[in-house]
Amino acid sequence: MSFGQGMMSGRSALTPHVTTLELDSRTGRLSRRAAFRVVAVVYFTIMASSSAPSPLYPLYREEWGFGASVLTVVFAVYALALLVSLLVVGGLSDHIGRKPVVFASIGLLVVSLIVFAVADGVGWLIAARVLQGVAAGAATGALTAAITDLSPTPRSGPLVNSLAPAIGLAGGGMGAGLLVQFAPWPTTTVYVLLIAALLALAGAMVAVPESAVAAGFTDRRHLRRSLTPTVSLPASIRSAFWAVMPSLVATWSLGGFHLSLGPSIMRSEFGLTGAVAAGLDIFTLFTAGAAGAAVASRLVTDAARGRRVMAVGALVLVVGVGLDLAGLATGTAAVYFAGTAVSGLGWGAAFLGAMRVIGAIAPPDDRAGVFSTTYVLSYLAFGLPAVIAGFVVGVVGLSVTATVYGGYVIACALGSVVATRVSARRAGRDVRPLGPDRQPA
């Protein structure tokens, strides 16, 4: 079922199925497993809202008359706002609890969707993306930490933290494309449905138990220090964390490539027009990513196997991006889409492995801060190349920009393989293909 179809099927499709047996009649709180599902759906929906505007960009371009460089700016301001939000409030839920941050994020996201719905120019579009980025940034650290807190099994948390962005971005892009193409009021319907989904999920979140101890702040200086933009990690995990980062840079750079240049590539390089075509590239990448993460989750039983899966996923990503570039060079959409699917599989596996390692090494008291730092660095990899591409595309053209961008992603992925092997050797292990004879270390 597509995102659009799920949204249209009513409130029951917007909230996870929860039976009365999972609701404590004395406290009015959900069981751990049911709460985990609710938080996962909230994360999915917020990610869906992030990609939902992309299929509307061709309509906005025709109506307001702007070019590919403006599209990359619209994409970039979202990434920048999200980064600032992560830096300032990304670890706030470690102090005040996960739920207050999630509620505030949902409220701000609803405001951003209202701005989208009434937008009548590029300025409104940029303002909406800024608000959306702030909301998503505030929510990301809290939601990933809450998913890890509430995870009913060791594998569930990393799997959902990997799948929710992939499925959300895929569903948001394709669902919005279908709604824009076939539903009435194409520039408002998707936003109204997302608002309804978020309000329903906010109601469900009321029954989710708080998963973090709200330690608060000792004094105003402590509060100011906590809200001062910073990227920090506990000293005990820094070495292991930095070994994971090349994989995250490669995977998030790949996402930035498709979200920033994908709609323009569909239109200018392959002659594919319409909202569904604009969403199909995003849908292909992130659906394949979800499949890759699901397969990898069966292999990743501990951090050591997570590192091996990262290396294999990065190599698959390299093959896929190579096919993307071949499709661009020959003007063959089928080759391009095949490459997008293959690179998506690698994306999902590499990201799942990275999140498994980070989830294992992050101390519980610093979990939101560690995940926020993870996403700050990831979104830098996601947004910074897209900003550069936005300036360059008007000078050298879309094809050259996309080719250089793809080459950069390949270099990052190969670098992640090297970093993983070096890290494994330092730990006295060799990264080899997974097999029945290879037991978890």
C-alpha positions in Angstrom: 0.0 0.0 0.0 1.4 3.4 -0.9 1.7 6.3 1.4 -1.1 8.1 -0.4 -3.5 5.1 -0.2 -2.7 4.6 3.5 -3.5 8.2 4.2 -6.8 8.0 2.4 -8.0 5.0 4.2 -8.8 6.9 7.4 -7.5 7.4 10.9 -7.0 3.6 11.4 -4.3 3.7 8.8 -2.6 6.6 10.4 -1.9 5.1 13.7 -0.4 1.7 14.6 -2.8 -1.1 15.6 -3.0 -1.2 19.4 -5.3 -3.5 21.3 -6.9 -2.7 24.6 -4.7 -5.5 26.1 -1.7 -3.3 25.3 -3.1 -0.3 27.2 -2.7 -0.3 31.0 -6.1 0.6 32.4 -4.5 2.0 35.6 -1.9 4.3 34.1 -3.4 4.8 30.6 0.0 4.0 29.1 0.9 1.6 26.3 3.0 -1.5 26.7 6.6 -1.2 25.7 6.1 -3.1 22.4 3.0 -1.0 21.5 4.8 2.3 22.4 7.7 1.2 20.2 5.4 0.8 17.3 3.8 4.2 17.8 7.2 6.0 18.0 8.3 4.1 14.9 5.2 5.3 12.9 5.8 8.9 14.1 9.4 8.7 12.8 8.2 7.3 9.5 5.6 10.0 9.1 8.1 12.8 9.8 10.4 11.4 7.2 7.6 11.1 4.7 6.8 14.7 5.2 10.4 15.5 4.3 10.2 14.0 0.8 6.6 14.8 0.1 7.3 18.3 -1.4 9.7 16.9 -4.0 7.1 15.6 -6.5 5.4 19.1 -6.4 8.6 20.9 -7.5 7.8 20.5 -11.3 4.4 22.2 -10.6 6.1 25.0 -8.6 8.7 25.4 -11.4 6.0 25.8 -14.1 3.9 28.1 -12.0 6.6 30.3 -10.5 9.2 30.0 -13.3 12.4 29.1 -11.5 15.3 26.7 -12.5 17.3 23.8 -11.2 19.6 26.0 -9.1 16.6 27.3 -7.1 15.5 23.7 -6.4 18.8 22.9 -4.9 18.6 26.0 -2.7 15.2 24.9 -1.5 16.7 21.5 -0.7 19.7 23.0 1.0 17.9 25.4 3.3 16.0 22.4 4.7 19.3 20.5 5.4 20.8 23.7 7.0 17.8 24.3 9.2 17.8 20.6 10.3 21.5 20.8 11.1 21.1 23.9 13.2 18.2 22.3 15.0 20.2 19.2 15.7 23.1 21.2 17.0 21.0 23.3 19.4 18.3 21.0 20.6 19.3 17.5 19.3 20.3 16.3 22.8 17.6 18.2 24.7 15.5 15.0 25.3 18.3 13.6 27.5 17.4 16.5 29.9 13.6 17.0 29.6 12.5 13.7 28.2 11.7 12.4 24.8 8.0 13.2 24.6 8.1 17.0 25.1 10.6 17.3 22.3 8.5 15.1 20.0 5.3 17.0 20.7 6.9 20.4 20.1 8.4 19.0 16.8 5.0 17.7 15.6 3.5 21.1 16.3 6.1 23.0 14.4 5.9 20.5 11.5 2.2 21.1 11.3 2.8 24.8 11.0 5.3 24.2 8.2 2.8 22.0 6.3 0.2 24.8 6.5 2.8 27.2 5.0 3.4 24.7 2.2 -0.4 24.5 1.5 -0.8 28.3 1.2 2.5 29.0 -0.5 2.3 31.3 -3.6 6.0 31.9 -4.3 9.5 30.7 -3.8 9.9 32.7 -0.6 7.0 30.8 1.0 8.5 27.5 -0.2 11.9 28.3 1.4 10.2 29.4 4.7 8.2 26.2 4.8 11.3 24.1 4.2 13.2 26.0 7.0 10.4 25.3 9.5 10.2 21.7 8.3 14.0 21.3 8.8 13.9 22.7 12.3 11.0 20.4 13.3 12.7 17.3 11.8 16.0 18.1 13.4 14.4 18.5 16.8 12.5 15.3 16.4 15.4 13.1 15.0 17.5 12.9 18.1 14.6 12.3 20.4 12.9 9.7 18.2 16.0 7.6 17.4 16.9 7.6 21.1 13.3 6.7 22.1 13.2 3.8 19.5 16.5 2.5 21.0 15.1 2.9 24.6 11.9 1.1 23.8 13.3 -1.6 21.5 11.8 -4.9 22.5 14.8 -6.8 21.1 18.4 -5.9 20.4 17.8 -6.0 16.6 14.5 -4.1 16.6 15.9 -0.6 17.4 18.7 -0.4 14.8 16.4 -2.0 12.2 13.6 0.6 12.7 16.1 3.4 12.9 17.3 2.3 9.5 14.0 1.5 7.9 11.9 4.4 9.1 13.9 7.0 7.2 14.1 4.8 4.1 10.4 3.8 4.0 9.3 7.3 5.1 11.3 9.0 2.3 10.1 6.4 -0.2 6.5 6.5 0.8 6.4 10.3 1.1 7.9 10.8 -2.3 5.8 8.3 -4.2 2.6 8.8 -2.3 2.8 12.6 -2.8 3.5 12.0 -6.5 0.4 9.8 -6.9 -1.7 12.4 -5.0 -0.4 15.2 -7.1 -1.0 13.3 -10.3 -4.4 11.9 -9.6 -6.1 13.6 -6.6 -7.8 17.0 -6.6 -6.1 20.2 -5.4 -2.6 18.9 -6.1 -0.7 21.5 -4.2 -2.7 21.2 -1.0 -4.1 17.6 -0.7 -0.9 15.9 0.4 -0.2 18.5 3.1 -3.7 18.3 4.5 -3.4 14.5 4.8 0.0 14.8 6.4 -1.4 17.3 8.9 -4.2 14.8 9.7 -1.7 12.0 10.2 0.5 14.0 12.5 -2.4 15.1 14.7 -3.7 11.5 15.0 -0.2 10.4 16.0 0.2 13.2 18.5 -2.9 11.8 20.2 -1.3 8.3 20.2 1.9 9.7 21.6 0.0 10.8 24.7 -0.3 7.1 25.8 3.4 6.4 25.1 5.4 6.1 28.4 8.4 8.4 28.8 11.5 6.3 28.1 14.1 8.7 29.5 14.8 10.1 32.9 14.1 13.8 32.8 17.1 15.0 34.7 16.5 18.6 33.9 19.1 21.3 34.4 21.1 22.2 37.5 21.1 25.9 36.7 20.8 28.5 33.9 24.5 28.0 33.0 23.8 24.3 32.5 20.8 25.2 30.3 22.8 27.6 28.2 25.6 25.1 27.8 23.1 22.4 26.7 21.6 24.7 24.1 24.9 26.0 22.8 25.5 24.5 19.3 28.1 21.8 19.7 29.0 18.4 18.4 30.4 16.2 21.1 30.9 12.5 21.9 31.8 10.7 25.1 35.6 10.1 25.0 35.1 6.3 25.4 33.4 5.9 22.1 35.2 8.4 19.8 37.5 6.0 18.1 34.8 3.5 17.3 32.4 6.3 16.2 34.8 7.9 13.8 35.4 4.6 12.1 31.7 4.4 11.3 31.4 7.9 9.9 32.7 7.3 6.3 29.9 4.8 5.8 27.3 7.4 6.9 28.9 10.1 4.7 28.6 7.8 1.7 25.0 6.8 2.3 23.7 10.2 3.2 25.6 11.8 0.2 23.8 9.3 -2.0 20.4 10.4 -0.6 21.3 14.1 -1.1 22.2 13.3 -4.8 18.8 11.9 -5.5 16.7 14.3 -3.5 18.4 17.4 -4.8 19.1 16.5 -8.4 16.7 13.6 -9.0 13.6 15.6 -10.1 15.8 17.7 -12.5 17.5 14.5 -13.9 14.1 12.9 -14.6 12.9 16.0 -16.4 16.0 17.2 -18.3 18.1 14.1 -18.9 15.4 11.5 -19.5 12.4 13.6 -20.6 10.2 12.1 -17.8 7.7 14.7 -16.7 4.9 14.7 -14.1 4.8 14.3 -10.4 4.9 10.5 -10.4 8.1 10.5 -12.4 9.6 13.0 -10.0 8.8 10.7 -7.1 9.8 7.5 -8.8 13.5 8.1 -8.4 13.2 8.8 -4.7 10.8 5.8 -4.3 13.2 3.4 -6.1 16.2 4.4 -4.0 14.6 4.3 -0.6 12.4 1.2 -1.2 15.5 -0.7 -2.2 17.2 0.8 0.9 14.5 -0.6 3.1 14.9 -4.0 1.5 18.6 -3.8 2.0 18.3 -2.9 5.6 15.7 -5.7 6.2 18.0 -8.3 4.7 21.1 -6.9 6.6 19.2 -7.0 9.9 19.1 -10.8 9.7 22.9 -10.9 9.5 23.8 -8.2 12.0 23.7 -9.8 15.4 26.4 -7.6 17.0 28.6 -4.6 16.4 31.3 -6.8 14.7 28.9 -8.1 12.1 27.6 -4.5 11.7 31.0 -3.4 10.6 31.2 -6.2 8.0 27.8 -5.4 6.6 28.8 -1.8 6.3 31.7 -2.8 4.1 29.6 -5.1 1.9 26.9 -2.4 1.6 29.4 0.2 0.6 30.7 -2.0 -2.2 27.2 -2.6 -3.5 26.5 1.1 -3.4 29.6 1.7 -5.5 28.3 -0.7 -8.2 24.9 1.0 -8.1 26.2 4.5 -8.5 28.4 3.4 -11.3 25.2 2.1 -13.1 23.6 5.5 -12.4 26.4 7.3 -14.1 26.3 4.9 -17.0 22.6 5.6 -17.4 23.2 9.3 -17.4 26.1 9.0 -19.9 24.0 7.0 -22.4 20.7 8.6 -21.7 19.2 5.3 -20.7 16.6 5.6 -18.0 16.3 1.9 -17.4 20.0 1.6 -16.6 19.8 4.6 -14.3 16.8 3.2 -12.4 18.6 -0.2 -12.1 21.6 1.6 -10.6 19.4 3.5 -8.2 17.9 0.2 -7.0 21.3 -1.5 -6.6 22.8 1.6 -4.8 19.6 1.7 -2.6 20.3 -1.9 -1.5 23.8 -0.9 -0.5 22.6 2.2 1.2 20.2 0.2 3.4 22.7 -2.4 4.4 25.5 0.1 5.1 23.2 2.4 7.1 21.8 -0.5 9.1 25.3 -1.7 10.0 26.4 1.8 11.0 23.3 2.3 13.2 23.8 -1.1 14.8 27.4 -0.2 15.8 26.4 3.3 17.1 23.5 1.9 19.1 25.8 -0.6 20.7 28.5 1.9 21.7 26.3 4.8 22.8 26.0 5.1 26.6 22.3 5.3 27.7 22.7 8.6 29.4 24.2 10.2 26.3 22.1 8.4 23.7 20.2 11.3 22.3 23.3 13.4 22.1 25.2 10.7 20.3 22.5 10.1 17.8 22.1 13.9 17.3 25.9 14.2 16.6 25.5 11.2 14.2 22.7 13.0 12.3 24.5 16.4 12.4 27.4 14.9 10.5 25.2 12.8 8.3 23.1 15.8 7.3 26.3 17.7 6.5 27.1 15.0 4.1 23.5 15.1 2.9 23.2 18.9 2.4 26.7 20.4 1.8 27.3 18.6 -1.6 23.8 19.6 -2.7 24.5 23.2 -1.9 27.7 23.1 -3.9 25.8 21.3 -6.7 23.2 24.1 -6.7 25.9 26.7 -7.4 27.7 24.6 -10.0 24.8 23.3 -12.0 24.1 26.7 -13.6 27.8 26.9 -14.7 28.7 23.5 -16.0 25.2 22.0 -16.6 23.2 19.2 -14.9 24.9 16.2 -16.6 28.4 17.2 -15.5 27.3 18.2 -12.0 25.5 14.8 -11.6 28.6 12.9 -12.9 31.0 14.7 -10.5 28.6 14.3 -7.6 28.2 10.6 -8.3 32.0 10.2 -8.5 32.2 11.8 -5.1 29.7 9.4 -3.6 31.7 6.5 -5.0 34.9 7.8 -3.5 33.2 8.2 -0.1 31.9 4.6 -0.3 35.3 3.2 -1.1 36.8 5.2 1.7 34.3 3.7 4.1 35.4 0.2 3.1 39.0 1.1 3.9 38.0 2.7 7.2 36.0 -0.4 8.2 38.9 -2.7 7.4 41.4 -0.6 9.3 39.0 -0.5 12.3 38.6 -4.2 12.2 42.3 -4.9 12.1 42.9 -2.7 15.0 40.4 -4.8 17.0 42.3 -7.9 15.9 39.6 -9.0 13.4 39.6 -9.3 9.6 36.6 -8.2 7.6 35.6 -11.1 5.4 32.3 -12.0 3.7 29.7 -13.3 6.0 29.1 -17.1 6.0 27.9 -19.9 8.2 31.5 -20.6 9.3 31.9 -17.0 10.5 30.6 -16.6 14.1 29.9 -13.3 15.7 33.0 -12.0 17.5 
